Every structure is written in C-alpha cells, then in structure tokens.
Amino acid sequence: MSTKGQVVLPKAIRDKHAWKGGTRLIVEDRPDGVLLKPVEEKKKFTIDDFAGIVKYKGPPKSVEDMNAAIEEEFKARHARGRY
C-alpha cells in the first residue's frame, strides 16, 4: 500500500474481472478482510429500448386519427381539471 493508501491490483485479477482503469469499486470492510466490488452502473435507456413493447392489434391508425385521439384526451382531462 502506498503512503496515500493506494493499492495496486494485480493484472491477472483486473483481467479476470474485466476491471479497466477508472472502474469504480465499493470497498466493504469484513471481519476476515476487505471485499472489493464494482459499482453497478445504471443503464441509461433511450426511446429505442422501449420500441415495440406495447403491441397494437387492429387496423393501422393515421397521424390524423392519433392527433384527434390526443386532442380528445387533452380536452377530457382539461374538463376534469387534470391536465
């Protein structure tokens, strides 16, 4: 351990766990030693990740039909005070 408290992990360990430079690790104190675990990065979702989740069964709708449905719902929510 360096005077700054830095520890060098052997290359074989880094390779085995696919830890690259900059990998964030959690240091967990255990009765029998210290456990290092990578911080689980949360995936950033895009609209493409959700494409195709909701299936529509029926005839295709035109843009005009969809816009009319949106307008109708907007008016209904506005009338209920929930917009």
Buried (B, 14 or more C-beta within 10 A) or exposed (E): EEEEEEEEEEEEEBEEBEBEEEBEEEEEEEEEEEEBEEEEEEEEEEEEEEEEEEEEEEEEEEEEEEEEEEEEEEEEEEEEEEE
